[in-house]
Amino acid sequence: MDLHNDEQGAAAIAAFEKAIELGYREGASSYNIACGYSQKGDKDRAFEWLKKAEDAGFSVSGYLESDDDLDNLRSDPRWAA
């Protein structure tokens, strides 16, 4: 999270991927990867990782409207889904 908060997107994504590989907080890590991709403007990967977070049991809906990391996704037609 420190990497994410320090806007070191690529390093944060790699760290969250490592966490998933180790079986640590897979849902939350997937969600944070989605946030990282959203911040980078990679909407396809962001939506892919939001789905993975949801599939891993993370309650995505509780964060969608308030997390400004996802601002880049709100204008996309897939957002409504």
PDB file of N, CA, C and O in Angstrom:
ATOM      1  N   MET A   1       0.829  -1.194   0.000  1.00  0.00           N
ATOM      2  CA  MET A   1       0.000   0.000   0.000  1.00  0.00           C
ATOM      3  C   MET A   1       0.869   1.252   0.000  1.00  0.00           C
ATOM      4  O   MET A   1       0.488   2.268  -0.580  1.00  0.00           O
ATOM      5  N   ASP A   2       2.027   1.189   0.642  1.00  0.00           N
ATOM      6  CA  ASP A   2       2.914   2.354   0.639  1.00  0.00           C
ATOM      7  C   ASP A   2       3.311   2.731  -0.780  1.00  0.00           C
ATOM      8  O   ASP A   2       3.325   3.910  -1.133  1.00  0.00           O
ATOM      9  N   LEU A   3       3.634   1.727  -1.597  1.00  0.00           N
ATOM     10  CA  LEU A   3       3.991   1.999  -2.997  1.00  0.00           C
ATOM     11  C   LEU A   3       2.817   2.624  -3.737  1.00  0.00           C
ATOM     12  O   LEU A   3       2.990   3.576  -4.498  1.00  0.00           O
ATOM     13  N   HIS A   4       1.638   2.091  -3.513  1.00  0.00           N
ATOM     14  CA  HIS A   4       0.429   2.619  -4.160  1.00  0.00           C
ATOM     15  C   HIS A   4       0.194   4.068  -3.730  1.00  0.00           C
ATOM     16  O   HIS A   4      -0.052   4.940  -4.563  1.00  0.00           O
ATOM     17  N   ASN A   5       0.272   4.311  -2.425  1.00  0.00           N
ATOM     18  CA  ASN A   5       0.039   5.652  -1.904  1.00  0.00           C
ATOM     19  C   ASN A   5       1.108   6.644  -2.344  1.00  0.00           C
ATOM     20  O   ASN A   5       0.846   7.843  -2.433  1.00  0.00           O
ATOM     21  N   ASP A   6       2.303   6.152  -2.618  1.00  0.00           N
ATOM     22  CA  ASP A   6       3.387   7.012  -3.107  1.00  0.00           C
ATOM     23  C   ASP A   6       3.384   7.137  -4.627  1.00  0.00           C
ATOM     24  O   ASP A   6       4.339   7.639  -5.220  1.00  0.00           O
ATOM     25  N   GLU A   7       2.298   6.674  -5.249  1.00  0.00           N
ATOM     26  CA  GLU A   7       2.099   6.761  -6.694  1.00  0.00           C
ATOM     27  C   GLU A   7       3.211   6.078  -7.491  1.00  0.00           C
ATOM     28  O   GLU A   7       3.638   6.565  -8.538  1.00  0.00           O
ATOM     29  N   GLN A   8       3.661   4.952  -6.974  1.00  0.00           N
ATOM     30  CA  GLN A   8       4.631   4.111  -7.676  1.00  0.00           C
ATOM     31  C   GLN A   8       3.861   2.919  -8.243  1.00  0.00           C
ATOM     32  O   GLN A   8       4.004   1.782  -7.795  1.00  0.00           O
ATOM     33  N   GLY A   9       3.036   3.229  -9.251  1.00  0.00           N
ATOM     34  CA  GLY A   9       2.064   2.287  -9.770  1.00  0.00           C
ATOM     35  C   GLY A   9       2.612   0.938 -10.190  1.00  0.00           C
ATOM     36  O   GLY A   9       2.093  -0.096  -9.770  1.00  0.00           O
ATOM     37  N   ALA A  10       3.654   0.930 -11.013  1.00  0.00           N
ATOM     38  CA  ALA A  10       4.185  -0.344 -11.510  1.00  0.00           C
ATOM     39  C   ALA A  10       4.721  -1.196 -10.366  1.00  0.00           C
ATOM     40  O   ALA A  10       4.493  -2.405 -10.330  1.00  0.00           O
ATOM     41  N   ALA A  11       5.420  -0.579  -9.445  1.00  0.00           N
ATOM     42  CA  ALA A  11       5.970  -1.318  -8.303  1.00  0.00           C
ATOM     43  C   ALA A  11       4.847  -1.819  -7.397  1.00  0.00           C
ATOM     44  O   ALA A  11       4.925  -2.923  -6.859  1.00  0.00           O
ATOM     45  N   ALA A  12       3.810  -1.010  -7.230  1.00  0.00           N
ATOM     46  CA  ALA A  12       2.674  -1.424  -6.397  1.00  0.00           C
ATOM     47  C   ALA A  12       1.961  -2.608  -7.020  1.00  0.00           C
ATOM     48  O   ALA A  12       1.624  -3.567  -6.326  1.00  0.00           O
ATOM     49  N   ILE A  13       1.728  -2.547  -8.326  1.00  0.00           N
ATOM     50  CA  ILE A  13       1.065  -3.659  -9.007  1.00  0.00           C
ATOM     51  C   ILE A  13       1.881  -4.935  -8.843  1.00  0.00           C
ATOM     52  O   ILE A  13       1.323  -5.994  -8.556  1.00  0.00           O
ATOM     53  N   ALA A  14       3.188  -4.844  -9.022  1.00  0.00           N
ATOM     54  CA  ALA A  14       4.053  -6.020  -8.872  1.00  0.00           C
ATOM     55  C   ALA A  14       3.983  -6.572  -7.448  1.00  0.00           C
ATOM     56  O   ALA A  14       3.961  -7.787  -7.254  1.00  0.00           O
ATOM     57  N   ALA A  15       3.948  -5.693  -6.466  1.00  0.00           N
ATOM     58  CA  ALA A  15       3.882  -6.131  -5.067  1.00  0.00           C
ATOM     59  C   ALA A  15       2.546  -6.817  -4.770  1.00  0.00           C
ATOM     60  O   ALA A  15       2.509  -7.836  -4.080  1.00  0.00           O
ATOM     61  N   PHE A  16       1.462  -6.263  -5.288  1.00  0.00           N
ATOM     62  CA  PHE A  16       0.162  -6.890  -5.072  1.00  0.00           C
ATOM     63  C   PHE A  16       0.072  -8.231  -5.802  1.00  0.00           C
ATOM     64  O   PHE A  16      -0.545  -9.168  -5.294  1.00  0.00           O
ATOM     65  N   GLU A  17       0.672  -8.333  -6.974  1.00  0.00           N
ATOM     66  CA  GLU A  17       0.706  -9.619  -7.687  1.00  0.00           C
ATOM     67  C   GLU A  17       1.480 -10.657  -6.878  1.00  0.00           C
ATOM     68  O   GLU A  17       1.099 -11.827  -6.840  1.00  0.00           O
ATOM     69  N   LYS A  18       2.551 -10.237  -6.241  1.00  0.00           N
ATOM     70  CA  LYS A  18       3.341 -11.140  -5.396  1.00  0.00           C
ATOM     71  C   LYS A  18       2.506 -11.597  -4.195  1.00  0.00           C
ATOM     72  O   LYS A  18       2.552 -12.762  -3.799  1.00  0.00           O
ATOM     73  N   ALA A  19       1.753 -10.669  -3.630  1.00  0.00           N
ATOM     74  CA  ALA A  19       0.883 -11.020  -2.503  1.00  0.00           C
ATOM     75  C   ALA A  19      -0.125 -12.088  -2.918  1.00  0.00           C
ATOM     76  O   ALA A  19      -0.365 -13.043  -2.179  1.00  0.00           O
ATOM     77  N   ILE A  20      -0.711 -11.924  -4.100  1.00  0.00           N
ATOM     78  CA  ILE A  20      -1.665 -12.916  -4.599  1.00  0.00           C
ATOM     79  C   ILE A  20      -0.978 -14.259  -4.789  1.00  0.00           C
ATOM     80  O   ILE A  20      -1.517 -15.302  -4.419  1.00  0.00           O
ATOM     81  N   GLU A  21       0.208 -14.225  -5.365  1.00  0.00           N
ATOM     82  CA  GLU A  21       0.983 -15.456  -5.583  1.00  0.00           C
ATOM     83  C   GLU A  21       1.228 -16.191  -4.271  1.00  0.00           C
ATOM     84  O   GLU A  21       1.259 -17.421  -4.233  1.00  0.00           O
ATOM     85  N   LEU A  22       1.401 -15.424  -3.196  1.00  0.00           N
ATOM     86  CA  LEU A  22       1.652 -16.005  -1.879  1.00  0.00           C
ATOM     87  C   LEU A  22       0.360 -16.339  -1.128  1.00  0.00           C
ATOM     88  O   LEU A  22       0.397 -16.853  -0.010  1.00  0.00           O
ATOM     89  N   GLY A  23      -0.789 -16.039  -1.762  1.00  0.00           N
ATOM     90  CA  GLY A  23      -2.074 -16.345  -1.136  1.00  0.00           C
ATOM     91  C   GLY A  23      -2.500 -15.355  -0.084  1.00  0.00           C
ATOM     92  O   GLY A  23      -3.340 -15.677   0.757  1.00  0.00           O
ATOM     93  N   TYR A  24      -1.948 -14.158  -0.104  1.00  0.00           N
ATOM     94  CA  TYR A  24      -2.249 -13.146   0.907  1.00  0.00           C
ATOM     95  C   TYR A  24      -3.268 -12.139   0.387  1.00  0.00           C
ATOM     96  O   TYR A  24      -3.004 -11.426  -0.581  1.00  0.00           O
ATOM     97  N   ARG A  25      -4.423 -12.083   1.026  1.00  0.00           N
ATOM     98  CA  ARG A  25      -5.461 -11.096   0.741  1.00  0.00           C
ATOM     99  C   ARG A  25      -5.694 -10.932  -0.755  1.00  0.00           C
ATOM    100  O   ARG A  25      -5.580  -9.838  -1.307  1.00  0.00           O
ATOM    101  N   GLU A  26      -6.021 -12.042  -1.388  1.00  0.00           N
ATOM    102  CA  GLU A  26      -6.147 -12.068  -2.843  1.00  0.00           C
ATOM    103  C   GLU A  26      -7.193 -11.089  -3.363  1.00  0.00           C
ATOM    104  O   GLU A  26      -6.963 -10.429  -4.377  1.00  0.00           O
ATOM    105  N   GLY A  27      -8.313 -10.983  -2.705  1.00  0.00           N
ATOM    106  CA  GLY A  27      -9.355 -10.067  -3.152  1.00  0.00           C
ATOM    107  C   GLY A  27      -8.931  -8.615  -3.050  1.00  0.00           C
ATOM    108  O   GLY A  27      -9.070  -7.852  -4.006  1.00  0.00           O
ATOM    109  N   ALA A  28      -8.415  -8.233  -1.891  1.00  0.00           N
ATOM    110  CA  ALA A  28      -7.969  -6.847  -1.692  1.00  0.00           C
ATOM    111  C   ALA A  28      -6.797  -6.516  -2.604  1.00  0.00           C
ATOM    112  O   ALA A  28      -6.721  -5.413  -3.147  1.00  0.00           O
ATOM    113  N   SER A  29      -5.891  -7.458  -2.773  1.00  0.00           N
ATOM    114  CA  SER A  29      -4.747  -7.227  -3.660  1.00  0.00           C
ATOM    115  C   SER A  29      -5.203  -7.060  -5.103  1.00  0.00           C
ATOM    116  O   SER A  29      -4.685  -6.208  -5.826  1.00  0.00           O
ATOM    117  N   SER A  30      -6.168  -7.865  -5.523  1.00  0.00           N
ATOM    118  CA  SER A  30      -6.708  -7.750  -6.876  1.00  0.00           C
ATOM    119  C   SER A  30      -7.378  -6.396  -7.070  1.00  0.00           C
ATOM    120  O   SER A  30      -7.221  -5.761  -8.113  1.00  0.00           O
ATOM    121  N   TYR A  31      -8.117  -5.966  -6.071  1.00  0.00           N
ATOM    122  CA  TYR A  31      -8.768  -4.657  -6.143  1.00  0.00           C
ATOM    123  C   TYR A  31      -7.731  -3.547  -6.282  1.00  0.00           C
ATOM    124  O   TYR A  31      -7.899  -2.631  -7.086  1.00  0.00           O
ATOM    125  N   ASN A  32      -6.673  -3.630  -5.507  1.00  0.00           N
ATOM    126  CA  ASN A  32      -5.640  -2.599  -5.564  1.00  0.00           C
ATOM    127  C   ASN A  32      -4.889  -2.616  -6.887  1.00  0.00           C
ATOM    128  O   ASN A  32      -4.429  -1.573  -7.353  1.00  0.00           O
ATOM    129  N   ILE A  33      -4.761  -3.779  -7.490  1.00  0.00           N
ATOM    130  CA  ILE A  33      -4.183  -3.849  -8.839  1.00  0.00           C
ATOM    131  C   ILE A  33      -5.111  -3.133  -9.816  1.00  0.00           C
ATOM    132  O   ILE A  33      -4.649  -2.388 -10.680  1.00  0.00           O
ATOM    133  N   ALA A  34      -6.401  -3.353  -9.683  1.00  0.00           N
ATOM    134  CA  ALA A  34      -7.372  -2.654 -10.536  1.00  0.00           C
ATOM    135  C   ALA A  34      -7.221  -1.143 -10.389  1.00  0.00           C
ATOM    136  O   ALA A  34      -7.253  -0.411 -11.377  1.00  0.00           O
ATOM    137  N   CYS A  35      -7.059  -0.687  -9.165  1.00  0.00           N
ATOM    138  CA  CYS A  35      -6.871   0.749  -8.925  1.00  0.00           C
ATOM    139  C   CYS A  35      -5.608   1.254  -9.611  1.00  0.00           C
ATOM    140  O   CYS A  35      -5.604   2.331 -10.206  1.00  0.00           O
ATOM    141  N   GLY A  36      -4.543   0.474  -9.526  1.00  0.00           N
ATOM    142  CA  GLY A  36      -3.291   0.860 -10.161  1.00  0.00           C
ATOM    143  C   GLY A  36      -3.430   0.979 -11.667  1.00  0.00           C
ATOM    144  O   GLY A  36      -2.938   1.933 -12.269  1.00  0.00           O
ATOM    145  N   TYR A  37      -4.100   0.011 -12.274  1.00  0.00           N
ATOM    146  CA  TYR A  37      -4.307   0.069 -13.720  1.00  0.00           C
ATOM    147  C   TYR A  37      -5.231   1.222 -14.101  1.00  0.00           C
ATOM    148  O   TYR A  37      -5.037   1.853 -15.140  1.00  0.00           O
ATOM    149  N   SER A  38      -6.215   1.496 -13.285  1.00  0.00           N
ATOM    150  CA  SER A  38      -7.089   2.631 -13.555  1.00  0.00           C
ATOM    151  C   SER A  38      -6.286   3.930 -13.548  1.00  0.00           C
ATOM    152  O   SER A  38      -6.445   4.769 -14.435  1.00  0.00           O
ATOM    153  N   GLN A  39      -5.435   4.090 -12.557  1.00  0.00           N
ATOM    154  CA  GLN A  39      -4.616   5.296 -12.474  1.00  0.00           C
ATOM    155  C   GLN A  39      -3.684   5.432 -13.677  1.00  0.00           C
ATOM    156  O   GLN A  39      -3.380   6.544 -14.111  1.00  0.00           O
ATOM    157  N   LYS A  40      -3.237   4.311 -14.207  1.00  0.00           N
ATOM    158  CA  LYS A  40      -2.358   4.339 -15.379  1.00  0.00           C
ATOM    159  C   LYS A  40      -3.131   4.555 -16.675  1.00  0.00           C
ATOM    160  O   LYS A  40      -2.530   4.751 -17.731  1.00  0.00           O
ATOM    161  N   GLY A  41      -4.459   4.520 -16.599  1.00  0.00           N
ATOM    162  CA  GLY A  41      -5.291   4.702 -17.778  1.00  0.00           C
ATOM    163  C   GLY A  41      -5.541   3.432 -18.571  1.00  0.00           C
ATOM    164  O   GLY A  41      -6.064   3.488 -19.684  1.00  0.00           O
ATOM    165  N   ASP A  42      -5.172   2.284 -18.008  1.00  0.00           N
ATOM    166  CA  ASP A  42      -5.381   0.996 -18.670  1.00  0.00           C
ATOM    167  C   ASP A  42      -6.729   0.428 -18.223  1.00  0.00           C
ATOM    168  O   ASP A  42      -6.800  -0.406 -17.321  1.00  0.00           O
ATOM    169  N   LYS A  43      -7.781   0.891 -18.865  1.00  0.00           N
ATOM    170  CA  LYS A  43      -9.132   0.536 -18.453  1.00  0.00           C
ATOM    171  C   LYS A  43      -9.410  -0.955 -18.590  1.00  0.00           C
ATOM    172  O   LYS A  43     -10.044  -1.547 -17.716  1.00  0.00           O
ATOM    173  N   ASP A  44      -8.948  -1.565 -19.666  1.00  0.00           N
ATOM    174  CA  ASP A  44      -9.211  -2.991 -19.871  1.00  0.00           C
ATOM    175  C   ASP A  44      -8.662  -3.819 -18.713  1.00  0.00           C
ATOM    176  O   ASP A  44      -9.355  -4.679 -18.169  1.00  0.00           O
ATOM    177  N   ARG A  45      -7.428  -3.555 -18.348  1.00  0.00           N
ATOM    178  CA  ARG A  45      -6.831  -4.328 -17.239  1.00  0.00           C
ATOM    179  C   ARG A  45      -7.488  -3.974 -15.915  1.00  0.00           C
ATOM    180  O   ARG A  45      -7.645  -4.835 -15.049  1.00  0.00           O
ATOM    181  N   ALA A  46      -7.871  -2.718 -15.752  1.00  0.00           N
ATOM    182  CA  ALA A  46      -8.542  -2.321 -14.510  1.00  0.00           C
ATOM    183  C   ALA A  46      -9.856  -3.081 -14.339  1.00  0.00           C
ATOM    184  O   ALA A  46     -10.132  -3.616 -13.265  1.00  0.00           O
ATOM    185  N   PHE A  47     -10.664  -3.129 -15.397  1.00  0.00           N
ATOM    186  CA  PHE A  47     -11.927  -3.875 -15.307  1.00  0.00           C
ATOM    187  C   PHE A  47     -11.672  -5.370 -15.109  1.00  0.00           C
ATOM    188  O   PHE A  47     -12.404  -6.036 -14.376  1.00  0.00           O
ATOM    189  N   GLU A  48     -10.647  -5.890 -15.757  1.00  0.00           N
ATOM    190  CA  GLU A  48     -10.281  -7.306 -15.580  1.00  0.00           C
ATOM    191  C   GLU A  48      -9.975  -7.600 -14.110  1.00  0.00           C
ATOM    192  O   GLU A  48     -10.429  -8.606 -13.565  1.00  0.00           O
ATOM    193  N   TRP A  49      -9.206  -6.720 -13.478  1.00  0.00           N
ATOM    194  CA  TRP A  49      -8.820  -6.953 -12.086  1.00  0.00           C
ATOM    195  C   TRP A  49      -9.957  -6.669 -11.105  1.00  0.00           C
ATOM    196  O   TRP A  49     -10.008  -7.274 -10.034  1.00  0.00           O
ATOM    197  N   LEU A  50     -10.869  -5.761 -11.454  1.00  0.00           N
ATOM    198  CA  LEU A  50     -12.048  -5.589 -10.609  1.00  0.00           C
ATOM    199  C   LEU A  50     -12.861  -6.874 -10.577  1.00  0.00           C
ATOM    200  O   LEU A  50     -13.355  -7.277  -9.524  1.00  0.00           O
ATOM    201  N   LYS A  51     -12.998  -7.511 -11.726  1.00  0.00           N
ATOM    202  CA  LYS A  51     -13.712  -8.792 -11.802  1.00  0.00           C
ATOM    203  C   LYS A  51     -12.991  -9.851 -10.975  1.00  0.00           C
ATOM    204  O   LYS A  51     -13.633 -10.618 -10.258  1.00  0.00           O
ATOM    205  N   LYS A  52     -11.672  -9.899 -11.068  1.00  0.00           N
ATOM    206  CA  LYS A  52     -10.903 -10.869 -10.278  1.00  0.00           C
ATOM    207  C   LYS A  52     -11.083 -10.615  -8.788  1.00  0.00           C
ATOM    208  O   LYS A  52     -11.195 -11.557  -8.003  1.00  0.00           O
ATOM    209  N   ALA A  53     -11.110  -9.356  -8.400  1.00  0.00           N
ATOM    210  CA  ALA A  53     -11.302  -9.025  -6.986  1.00  0.00           C
ATOM    211  C   ALA A  53     -12.663  -9.521  -6.512  1.00  0.00           C
ATOM    212  O   ALA A  53     -12.793 -10.116  -5.442  1.00  0.00           O
ATOM    213  N   GLU A  54     -13.659  -9.262  -7.327  1.00  0.00           N
ATOM    214  CA  GLU A  54     -15.012  -9.709  -6.999  1.00  0.00           C
ATOM    215  C   GLU A  54     -15.072 -11.236  -6.915  1.00  0.00           C
ATOM    216  O   GLU A  54     -15.669 -11.788  -5.991  1.00  0.00           O
ATOM    217  N   ASP A  55     -14.452 -11.909  -7.879  1.00  0.00           N
ATOM    218  CA  ASP A  55     -14.428 -13.375  -7.892  1.00  0.00           C
ATOM    219  C   ASP A  55     -13.694 -13.949  -6.681  1.00  0.00           C
ATOM    220  O   ASP A  55     -13.977 -15.065  -6.243  1.00  0.00           O
ATOM    221  N   ALA A  56     -12.749 -13.173  -6.145  1.00  0.00           N
ATOM    222  CA  ALA A  56     -11.985 -13.620  -4.970  1.00  0.00           C
ATOM    223  C   ALA A  56     -12.708 -13.293  -3.669  1.00  0.00           C
ATOM    224  O   ALA A  56     -12.180 -13.541  -2.585  1.00  0.00           O
ATOM    225  N   GLY A  57     -13.926 -12.731  -3.771  1.00  0.00           N
ATOM    226  CA  GLY A  57     -14.724 -12.472  -2.575  1.00  0.00           C
ATOM    227  C   GLY A  57     -14.618 -11.069  -2.021  1.00  0.00           C
ATOM    228  O   GLY A  57     -15.155 -10.790  -0.949  1.00  0.00           O
ATOM    229  N   PHE A  58     -13.933 -10.172  -2.729  1.00  0.00           N
ATOM    230  CA  PHE A  58     -13.811  -8.798  -2.256  1.00  0.00           C
ATOM    231  C   PHE A  58     -15.089  -8.032  -2.584  1.00  0.00           C
ATOM    232  O   PHE A  58     -15.601  -8.132  -3.700  1.00  0.00           O
ATOM    233  N   SER A  59     -15.599  -7.282  -1.639  1.00  0.00           N
ATOM    234  CA  SER A  59     -16.836  -6.520  -1.820  1.00  0.00           C
ATOM    235  C   SER A  59     -16.533  -5.221  -2.573  1.00  0.00           C
ATOM    236  O   SER A  59     -16.389  -4.154  -1.976  1.00  0.00           O
ATOM    237  N   VAL A  60     -16.445  -5.342  -3.880  1.00  0.00           N
ATOM    238  CA  VAL A  60     -16.095  -4.218  -4.742  1.00  0.00           C
ATOM    239  C   VAL A  60     -17.127  -3.102  -4.647  1.00  0.00           C
ATOM    240  O   VAL A  60     -16.771  -1.924  -4.648  1.00  0.00           O
ATOM    241  N   SER A  61     -18.384  -3.460  -4.565  1.00  0.00           N
ATOM    242  CA  SER A  61     -19.461  -2.463  -4.606  1.00  0.00           C
ATOM    243  C   SER A  61     -19.345  -1.416  -3.504  1.00  0.00           C
ATOM    244  O   SER A  61     -19.803  -0.288  -3.685  1.00  0.00           O
ATOM    245  N   GLY A  62     -18.758  -1.753  -2.393  1.00  0.00           N
ATOM    246  CA  GLY A  62     -18.612  -0.807  -1.298  1.00  0.00           C
ATOM    247  C   GLY A  62     -17.601   0.294  -1.565  1.00  0.00           C
ATOM    248  O   GLY A  62     -17.539   1.272  -0.820  1.00  0.00           O
ATOM    249  N   TYR A  63     -16.815   0.148  -2.609  1.00  0.00           N
ATOM    250  CA  TYR A  63     -15.750   1.102  -2.912  1.00  0.00           C
ATOM    251  C   TYR A  63     -15.955   1.857  -4.218  1.00  0.00           C
ATOM    252  O   TYR A  63     -15.322   2.891  -4.431  1.00  0.00           O
ATOM    253  N   LEU A  64     -16.813   1.372  -5.084  1.00  0.00           N
ATOM    254  CA  LEU A  64     -16.905   1.902  -6.441  1.00  0.00           C
ATOM    255  C   LEU A  64     -17.210   3.399  -6.514  1.00  0.00           C
ATOM    256  O   LEU A  64     -16.613   4.110  -7.323  1.00  0.00           O
ATOM    257  N   GLU A  65     -18.103   3.870  -5.705  1.00  0.00           N
ATOM    258  CA  GLU A  65     -18.505   5.273  -5.806  1.00  0.00           C
ATOM    259  C   GLU A  65     -17.572   6.225  -5.069  1.00  0.00           C
ATOM    260  O   GLU A  65     -17.554   7.420  -5.367  1.00  0.00           O
ATOM    261  N   SER A  66     -16.804   5.722  -4.122  1.00  0.00           N
ATOM    262  CA  SER A  66     -16.008   6.635  -3.297  1.00  0.00           C
ATOM    263  C   SER A  66     -14.510   6.598  -3.569  1.00  0.00           C
ATOM    264  O   SER A  66     -13.790   7.491  -3.122  1.00  0.00           O
ATOM    265  N   ASP A  67     -14.026   5.603  -4.279  1.00  0.00           N
ATOM    266  CA  ASP A  67     -12.578   5.472  -4.482  1.00  0.00           C
ATOM    267  C   ASP A  67     -12.151   6.279  -5.708  1.00  0.00           C
ATOM    268  O   ASP A  67     -12.469   5.917  -6.840  1.00  0.00           O
ATOM    269  N   ASP A  68     -11.431   7.370  -5.473  1.00  0.00           N
ATOM    270  CA  ASP A  68     -11.016   8.218  -6.591  1.00  0.00           C
ATOM    271  C   ASP A  68      -9.951   7.568  -7.467  1.00  0.00           C
ATOM    272  O   ASP A  68      -9.647   8.081  -8.544  1.00  0.00           O
ATOM    273  N   ASP A  69      -9.381   6.455  -7.028  1.00  0.00           N
ATOM    274  CA  ASP A  69      -8.459   5.707  -7.879  1.00  0.00           C
ATOM    275  C   ASP A  69      -9.166   5.181  -9.127  1.00  0.00           C
ATOM    276  O   ASP A  69      -8.528   4.886 -10.137  1.00  0.00           O
ATOM    277  N   LEU A  70     -10.480   5.070  -9.045  1.00  0.00           N
ATOM    278  CA  LEU A  70     -11.266   4.518 -10.149  1.00  0.00           C
ATOM    279  C   LEU A  70     -11.903   5.596 -11.026  1.00  0.00           C
ATOM    280  O   LEU A  70     -12.711   5.282 -11.900  1.00  0.00           O
ATOM    281  N   ASP A  71     -11.550   6.845 -10.805  1.00  0.00           N
ATOM    282  CA  ASP A  71     -12.151   7.943 -11.571  1.00  0.00           C
ATOM    283  C   ASP A  71     -12.038   7.740 -13.080  1.00  0.00           C
ATOM    284  O   ASP A  71     -12.961   8.094 -13.813  1.00  0.00           O
ATOM    285  N   ASN A  72     -10.948   7.189 -13.549  1.00  0.00           N
ATOM    286  CA  ASN A  72     -10.736   6.981 -14.984  1.00  0.00           C
ATOM    287  C   ASN A  72     -11.732   6.003 -15.602  1.00  0.00           C
ATOM    288  O   ASN A  72     -11.888   5.964 -16.822  1.00  0.00           O
ATOM    289  N   LEU A  73     -12.396   5.227 -14.780  1.00  0.00           N
ATOM    290  CA  LEU A  73     -13.303   4.201 -15.291  1.00  0.00           C
ATOM    291  C   LEU A  73     -14.751   4.660 -15.375  1.00  0.00           C
ATOM    292  O   LEU A  73     -15.551   4.047 -16.083  1.00  0.00           O
ATOM    293  N   ARG A  74     -15.093   5.704 -14.681  1.00  0.00           N
ATOM    294  CA  ARG A  74     -16.501   6.078 -14.537  1.00  0.00           C
ATOM    295  C   ARG A  74     -17.169   6.472 -15.850  1.00  0.00           C
ATOM    296  O   ARG A  74     -18.380   6.301 -15.991  1.00  0.00           O
ATOM    297  N   SER A  75     -16.425   6.987 -16.800  1.00  0.00           N
ATOM    298  CA  SER A  75     -17.023   7.391 -18.083  1.00  0.00           C
ATOM    299  C   SER A  75     -17.110   6.234 -19.082  1.00  0.00           C
ATOM    300  O   SER A  75     -17.686   6.384 -20.160  1.00  0.00           O
ATOM    301  N   ASP A  76     -16.545   5.096 -18.729  1.00  0.00           N
ATOM    302  CA  ASP A  76     -16.548   3.930 -19.603  1.00  0.00           C
ATOM    303  C   ASP A  76     -17.909   3.234 -19.537  1.00  0.00           C
ATOM    304  O   ASP A  76     -18.475   3.099 -18.452  1.00  0.00           O
ATOM    305  N   PRO A  77     -18.437   2.794 -20.667  1.00  0.00           N
ATOM    306  CA  PRO A  77     -19.742   2.105 -20.667  1.00  0.00           C
ATOM    307  C   PRO A  77     -19.772   0.853 -19.781  1.00  0.00           C
ATOM    308  O   PRO A  77     -20.838   0.455 -19.312  1.00  0.00           O
ATOM    309  N   ARG A  78     -18.631   0.244 -19.554  1.00  0.00           N
ATOM    310  CA  ARG A  78     -18.583  -0.962 -18.708  1.00  0.00           C
ATOM    311  C   ARG A  78     -18.809  -0.648 -17.234  1.00  0.00           C
ATOM    312  O   ARG A  78     -19.086  -1.552 -16.446  1.00  0.00           O
ATOM    313  N   TRP A  79     -18.694   0.625 -16.853  1.00  0.00           N
ATOM    314  CA  TRP A  79     -18.822   1.006 -15.457  1.00  0.00           C
ATOM    315  C   TRP A  79     -20.183   0.622 -14.901  1.00  0.00           C
ATOM    316  O   TRP A  79     -20.269   0.131 -13.776  1.00  0.00           O
ATOM    317  N   ALA A  80     -21.234   0.831 -15.655  1.00  0.00           N
ATOM    318  CA  ALA A  80     -22.585   0.522 -15.192  1.00  0.00           C
ATOM    319  C   ALA A  80     -22.755  -0.945 -14.829  1.00  0.00           C
ATOM    320  O   ALA A  80     -23.493  -1.285 -13.904  1.00  0.00           O
ATOM    321  N   ALA A  81     -22.070  -1.804 -15.560  1.00  0.00           N
ATOM    322  CA  ALA A  81     -22.165  -3.247 -15.296  1.00  0.00           C
ATOM    323  C   ALA A  81     -21.489  -3.548 -13.968  1.00  0.00           C
ATOM    324  O   ALA A  81     -21.449  -4.703 -13.544  1.00  0.00           O
TER     325      ALA A  81
END
